[in-house]
Amino acid sequence: MDRRHKSNLLLGFHHSLFFSLSLLLIQVVVVAQAPATGKGKLSGKVVFAGNGKPAPDVRVRLTAEKGVGQQSVMTDESGAFSFVNLKSGNYQLNVWSPGFVPDVEPEHSNRILLEEGEERRGIVIRLIKGGVITGRPLDEDDEPVSSVRVSAIAVIGGEMLEGGANTQPPGAYTDDRGIYRIFGIPPGRYRIVANASKSYFNRSTIGLIATYYPGAAFISQAAEIEIAAGQVIEGLDFKLLNRKGFTVSGLVSRKDKSIPLANTFVIIPEKGSSRGSSRTYTTDGQGRYRFDGLPTGEYDIYAEPRRESDLLNEGKTIVIESTDLVNVDFELTTGATLSGSIKMRDGKKPERMQDSRMYVLPYETRYRSYYPYTMWPRMINLRQQLHYRRCSRR
């Protein structure tokens, strides 16, 4: 059998394998995007903020904050979209259009609370031009390095959100000239990171630690870049650190039902630094998370459920020595419940209490006192019934 025949056989095998995997992927996607069975509806339109014109052929994605799966539709010629058969709960709307981003503050994303059977109409999502950054990661000889993943990590409330269930941070691989160009960046503050451990094509850089612009190993030493809508920032070159990096990954689930928890924060604070020096990841639809490019050392790692959850934080200490840590799992438990009603001393019904907040503050700081997030007060919005019910921390 000659080499050409062997090559054709091998190529045919690869095509068959790729086709089989594609079918498997399609099946998985279909299952993950199975429609909900409720009676709720959401509808609205997407427009360009600059002129108010409709934005056709824009993908709109609706993700439930509890449970797995998502739905997506394309806007029509008038920019309209709609979702039907929705269960009650919290949802998040995301749109994708090359080079454009929603005109919304990162802290106030398009989250929607849908009541049972509610029809929410008139939602308007405005698109603005995203920012652009370019530059080159350099090796020890100051030569540009190709096929390295460079990302712009948003700094929200002092924390770096690396991605997860609904979104990944804006990023790009360097081209054959070693240049990266990241476009469609929402306005805000960012730290730029080159993660050579995600370099699938460049063996010389695979396994190196993450390097933060302008050439730092630690988040606290990284520079923050302010990006405005439509702004182009060029020349963000920085040298890669030639030190081995490792991966920490795992699963977050409920202990009582062993249910994977999507959209749960997993945080690794930087030792001895302030709150703004943490790496944060949100779990995907299967409750999984992954940090790459971590240097050796001891770390505290935490699973932090969202504020509306009845679950407690869980923290543990890990040590990275010479291998990846791939099964750092968390099983979150529920806390105690506190409920009651608000009354005035004279027995009269309180006035103007609707949508006020009830705070539950810790009496002592012993529980996770070394982790600042646990000092967030638990809270709930008071409804018309003026009753409150909230799960407290241990």
Phi and psi in degrees as a GROMACS rama.xvg file:
@    title "Ramachandran Plot"
@    xaxis  label "Phi"
@    yaxis  label "Psi"
@TYPE xy
-79.226  169.489  ASP-2
-63.2615  -38.1172  ARG-3
-63.5351  -40.5628  ARG-4
-65.9074  -41.4287  HIS-5
-61.3709  -41.0847  LYS-6
-63.7297  -40.9024  SER-7
-64.4532  -40.3406  ASN-8
-63.2302  -43.6568  LEU-9
-64.5219  -42.0335  LEU-10
-63.602  -40.3546  LEU-11
-63.3243  -39.5919  GLY-12
-62.2434  -43.7507  PHE-13
-63.4102  -40.3358  HIS-14
-63.8861  -41.2252  HIS-15
-64.0645  -43.1162  SER-16
-63.4631  -43.7861  LEU-17
-62.4468  -40.2852  PHE-18
-64.5678  -40.7743  PHE-19
-64.8884  -44.3322  SER-20
-64.5783  -35.4577  LEU-21
-64.0401  -41.9303  SER-22
-62.1496  -42.0689  LEU-23
-61.9832  -42.75  LEU-24
-63.1183  -41.1204  LEU-25
-61.5449  -42.4747  ILE-26
-61.8847  -42.4071  GLN-27
-63.3147  -44.2791  VAL-28
-63.3921  -40.16  VAL-29
-62.091  -43.0658  VAL-30
-63.757  -43.3736  VAL-31
-66.3757  -26.4175  ALA-32
-106.575  24.2575  GLN-33
-59.5483  135.804  ALA-34
-67.6379  154.645  PRO-35
-73.5605  169.986  ALA-36
-119.354  18.7695  THR-37
-85.7236  -166.728  GLY-38
-118.187  5.90226  LYS-39
-77.1574  158.724  GLY-40
-139.23  145.423  LYS-41
-130.387  135.621  LEU-42
-150.367  156.068  SER-43
179.389  -157.892  GLY-44
-147.959  159.183  LYS-45
-115.632  128.999  VAL-46
-132.484  162.163  VAL-47
-84.4136  128.595  PHE-48
-64.385  -32.2824  ALA-49
-65.6785  -40.3227  GLY-50
-127.798  -2.8157  ASN-51
76.2242  3.98767  GLY-52
-72.7845  150.615  LYS-53
-65.9757  151.558  PRO-54
-111.487  96.5311  ALA-55
-79.9142  161.97  PRO-56
56.6015  37.2943  ASP-57
-104.068  133.265  VAL-58
-80.9767  127.471  ARG-59
-114.142  126.305  VAL-60
-117.675  132.781  ARG-61
-115.085  122.447  LEU-62
-123.149  130.036  THR-63
-78.647  135.981  ALA-64
-72.8541  -22.6258  GLU-65
-117.238  134.907  LYS-66
93.6453  179.931  GLY-67
-114.195  167.817  VAL-68
95.0032  159.996  GLY-69
-156.59  162.667  GLN-70
-123.614  150.121  GLN-71
-143.671  145.931  SER-72
-138.425  164.904  VAL-73
-105.891  139.911  MET-74
-68.826  149.496  THR-75
-86.0547  -167.904  ASP-76
-62.7361  -26.0062  GLU-77
-92.7562  6.26172  SER-78
79.8181  8.05123  GLY-79
-82.5097  151.019  ALA-80
-145.332  160.52  PHE-81
-156.578  150.085  SER-82
-128.885  138.302  PHE-83
-127.562  172.785  VAL-84
57.8672  44.6957  ASN-85
-98.184  139.679  LEU-86
-79.0001  162.664  LYS-87
-68.8537  153.081  SER-88
144.378  -175.497  GLY-89
-92.0919  133.59  ASN-90
-128.986  159.436  TYR-91
-127.817  130.694  GLN-92
-98.5514  130.326  LEU-93
-129.196  146.655  ASN-94
-123.646  152.555  VAL-95
-133.909  119.889  TRP-96
-145.731  122.794  SER-97
-51.9942  122.933  PRO-98
85.6603  -7.29427  GLY-99
-119.917  154.729  PHE-100
-138.947  156.901  VAL-101
-65.0145  142.763  PRO-102
-84.2418  76.9126  ASP-103
-147.947  143.808  VAL-104
-65.5667  141.883  GLU-105
-55.7161  -33.7016  PRO-106
-72.9062  -16.0794  GLU-107
-127.204  68.5404  HIS-108
-71.8825  173.215  SER-109
-76.7501  68.7799  ASN-110
-92.9856  138.864  ARG-111
-133.094  131.649  ILE-112
-98.7389  117.572  LEU-113
-109.756  124.209  LEU-114
-80.5212  167.598  GLU-115
-61.6112  123.366  GLU-116
72.9155  7.4469  GLY-117
-73.1269  143.001  GLU-118
-111.278  105.91  GLU-119
-97.5266  116.498  ARG-120
-118.5  168.021  ARG-121
74.9709  18.4936  GLY-122
-69.9355  129.294  ILE-123
-120.685  122.201  VAL-124
-110.844  120.696  ILE-125
-102.025  133.027  ARG-126
-101.674  138.029  LEU-127
-124.037  162.033  ILE-128
-71.4647  130.193  LYS-129
-78.9006  161.545  GLY-130
-80.4224  169.98  GLY-131
-135.774  137.273  VAL-132
-130.449  144.608  ILE-133
-137.995  159.641  THR-134
170.77  -166.223  GLY-135
-141.762  130.813  ARG-136
-82.1316  137.014  PRO-137
-115.555  149.749  LEU-138
-88.7254  -169.493  ASP-139
-63.0573  -24.6453  GLU-140
-96.3934  15.861  ASP-141
61.7778  29.3871  ASP-142
-99.7205  138.74  GLU-143
-61.2  145.172  PRO-144
-113.296  127.913  VAL-145
-87.8533  161.888  SER-146
59.7167  36.892  SER-147
-111.266  134.777  VAL-148
-79.4073  124.055  ARG-149
-119.804  131.085  VAL-150
-126.837  152.378  SER-151
-105.69  106.559  ALA-152
-93.617  120.239  ILE-153
-67.4043  139.444  ALA-154
-103.333  105.133  VAL-155
-117.168  118.034  ILE-156
61.3568  27.8709  GLY-157
88.7885  -3.84669  GLY-158
-112.691  151.286  GLU-159
-95.4638  117.992  MET-160
-100.202  109.618  LEU-161
-83.3812  -12.4812  GLU-162
128.524  -168.767  GLY-163
151.533  -124.701  GLY-164
-63.7221  -47.0604  ALA-165
-103.194  -31.241  ASN-166
-141.108  153.932  THR-167
-112.562  149.913  GLN-168
-65.0143  149.941  PRO-169
-56.8865  136.397  PRO-170
-167.763  171.892  GLY-171
-160.69  155.509  ALA-172
-87.5463  145.301  TYR-173
-67.7374  145.653  THR-174
-85.0997  -166.615  ASP-175
-66.5271  -17.4554  ASP-176
-92.2199  -0.977317  ARG-177
79.9629  19.1816  GLY-178
-103.503  133.955  ILE-179
-107.148  148.979  TYR-180
-140.949  110.991  ARG-181
-106.275  122.048  ILE-182
-121.364  171.007  PHE-183
68.0919  36.9012  GLY-184
-90.5248  125.485  ILE-185
-63.1857  148.722  PRO-186
-58.0058  142.701  PRO-187
152.004  -168.015  GLY-188
-102.802  139.058  ARG-189
-139.025  153.762  TYR-190
-115.358  134.39  ARG-191
-95.5121  131.314  ILE-192
-133.921  135.393  VAL-193
-103.621  115.981  ALA-194
-106.029  92.9639  ASN-195
-68.6392  -18.7549  ALA-196
-67.801  -15.8156  SER-197
-100.214  19.9936  LYS-198
-89.4641  98.4014  SER-199
-80.5016  -12.9984  TYR-200
-116.537  -9.19964  PHE-201
-116.379  97.7387  ASN-202
-63.8474  -25.2575  ARG-203
-70.4772  -19.2863  SER-204
-114.364  -6.26156  THR-205
-62.274  131.414  ILE-206
93.5892  0.821211  GLY-207
-79.1499  158.154  LEU-208
-70.0505  160.215  ILE-209
-66.9067  138.051  ALA-210
-116.068  126.151  THR-211
-98.9475  136.426  TYR-212
-59.9015  132.587  TYR-213
-97.7857  22.0228  PRO-214
134.373  39.0899  GLY-215
-110.63  151.985  ALA-216
-91.1603  -18.5962  ALA-217
-119.398  145.058  PHE-218
-59.7825  -38.0984  ILE-219
-63.5244  -19.0572  SER-220
-98.1244  -1.57454  GLN-221
-78.2818  145.73  ALA-222
-82.88  146.611  ALA-223
-98.9462  133.721  GLU-224
-110.807  126.182  ILE-225
-93.0203  124.968  GLU-226
-120.837  129.601  ILE-227
-100.13  166.136  ALA-228
-59.9706  127.51  ALA-229
74.2318  1.61166  GLY-230
-76.465  143.949  GLN-231
-116.487  120.905  VAL-232
-114.932  121.712  ILE-233
-113.062  164.075  GLU-234
78.186  24.4508  GLY-235
-85.1688  73.1709  LEU-236
-91.6552  145.039  ASP-237
-158.899  154.455  PHE-238
-89.4507  133.526  LYS-239
-71.8725  141.112  LEU-240
-84.7988  129.132  LEU-241
-89.4449  65.8284  ASN-242
-133.314  143.044  ARG-243
-70.0203  138.123  LYS-244
-118.765  162.928  GLY-245
-134.114  166.518  PHE-246
-110.025  138.734  THR-247
-122.066  125.378  VAL-248
-146.447  165.483  SER-249
175.709  -163.946  GLY-250
-129.334  139.893  LEU-251
-114.997  128.243  VAL-252
-145.505  167.056  SER-253
-80.8799  134.212  ARG-254
-72.179  -35.0287  LYS-255
-72.1916  -32.7973  ASP-256
-122.143  0.169691  LYS-257
55.0202  36.5898  SER-258
-92.4926  126.912  ILE-259
-60.1787  142.12  PRO-260
-108.633  110.414  LEU-261
-81.4497  159.962  ALA-262
57.749  33.5845  ASN-263
-103.333  134.789  THR-264
-74.4662  135.223  PHE-265
-121.29  125.322  VAL-266
-125.984  136.307  ILE-267
-120.516  100.499  ILE-268
-71.9252  151.447  PRO-269
-80.8037  132.144  GLU-270
-57.7947  130.756  LYS-271
70.7646  14.3611  GLY-272
-116.051  173.349  SER-273
-76.5  176.513  SER-274
-58.8913  -28.2328  ARG-275
-76.1538  5.027  GLY-276
-116.648  64.2148  SER-277
-133.239  149.287  SER-278
-101.925  130.022  ARG-279
-127.051  138.624  THR-280
-134.335  142.13  TYR-281
-103.601  134.982  THR-282
-64.1588  152.193  THR-283
-82.9291  -169.611  ASP-284
-63.541  -19.3317  GLY-285
-101.818  12.0787  GLN-286
77.6304  16.4124  GLY-287
-96.681  152.94  ARG-288
-140.978  164.875  TYR-289
-161.255  127.191  ARG-290
-113.597  132.839  PHE-291
-115.798  159.41  ASP-292
71.5642  30.7793  GLY-293
-87.413  135.604  LEU-294
-71.3301  164.734  PRO-295
-63.6802  154.494  THR-296
142.44  -177.624  GLY-297
-99.0584  136.172  GLU-298
-133.526  146.757  TYR-299
-93.9244  135.04  ASP-300
-131.669  138.992  ILE-301
-131.449  145.347  TYR-302
-107.014  120.135  ALA-303
-119.719  104.157  GLU-304
-65.5046  158.887  PRO-305
-66.1755  157.419  ARG-306
-58.7671  -32.3948  ARG-307
-79.2433  -2.40706  GLU-308
-78.1238  154.417  SER-309
-93.1819  11.7058  ASP-310
-97.7556  156.756  LEU-311
-96.9622  156.742  LEU-312
-61.6  155.997  ASN-313
-138.816  135.841  GLU-314
-131.137  153.657  GLY-315
-152.514  164.758  LYS-316
-109.525  132.983  THR-317
-123.947  157.828  ILE-318
-128.524  120.932  VAL-319
-96.1933  120.209  ILE-320
-112.49  -68.8955  GLU-321
-139.734  3.59673  SER-322
-138.534  163.582  THR-323
-69.8426  151.524  ASP-324
-111.359  105.626  LEU-325
-107.406  -2.85845  VAL-326
-130.379  47.1599  ASN-327
-87.4864  86.3989  VAL-328
-97.9217  156.417  ASP-329
-127.744  136.916  PHE-330
-119.969  106.908  GLU-331
-88.0227  140.346  LEU-332
-111.092  161.3  THR-333
-83.7554  154.26  THR-334
-98.8163  -179.404  GLY-335
-71.0685  161.11  ALA-336
-112.671  134.135  THR-337
-122.873  125.689  LEU-338
-142.479  162.36  SER-339
169.995  -163.736  GLY-340
-139.172  160.22  SER-341
-100.07  127.676  ILE-342
-133.946  148.431  LYS-343
-80.7496  158.553  MET-344
-61.8649  -31.7154  ARG-345
-85.2592  5.22115  ASP-346
85.9305  -4.78303  GLY-347
-75.8514  158.269  LYS-348
-72.0192  132.864  LYS-349
-63.0514  145.999  PRO-350
-107.399  148.628  GLU-351
57.0879  40.3891  ARG-352
-102.886  -10.5615  MET-353
-61.064  135.555  GLN-354
65.7079  15.9201  ASP-355
-76.8237  173.142  SER-356
-119.561  140.081  ARG-357
-102.798  126.548  MET-358
-105.886  139.636  TYR-359
-119.415  109.099  VAL-360
-100.999  145.029  LEU-361
-68.8515  138.903  PRO-362
-75.0836  -31.602  TYR-363
-138.288  163.299  GLU-364
-104.213  14.5593  THR-365
-63.4967  -38.5212  ARG-366
-72.6753  113.074  TYR-367
53.5964  37.6858  ARG-368
-63.5406  -21.2355  SER-369
-83.2872  0.76425  TYR-370
-120.063  110.286  TYR-371
-61.7621  -28.9534  PRO-372
-63.8759  -27.2909  TYR-373
-68.1276  -10.7156  THR-374
-85.4945  -2.41564  MET-375
-61.555  132.275  TRP-376
-71.4916  141.795  PRO-377
-75.1077  142.346  ARG-378
-148.544  162.437  MET-379
-152.029  147.034  ILE-380
-81.1126  130.972  ASN-381
-80.3076  130.219  LEU-382
-93.3884  -172.828  ARG-383
-62.3006  -30.3876  GLN-384
-69.895  -12.1334  GLN-385
59.066  31.4595  LEU-386
-104.629  152.511  HIS-387
-130.965  149.305  TYR-388
-151.941  123.497  ARG-389
-151.043  143.662  ARG-390
-87.9711  130.511  CYS-391
-99.371  164.653  SER-392
-80.6903  159.94  ARG-393
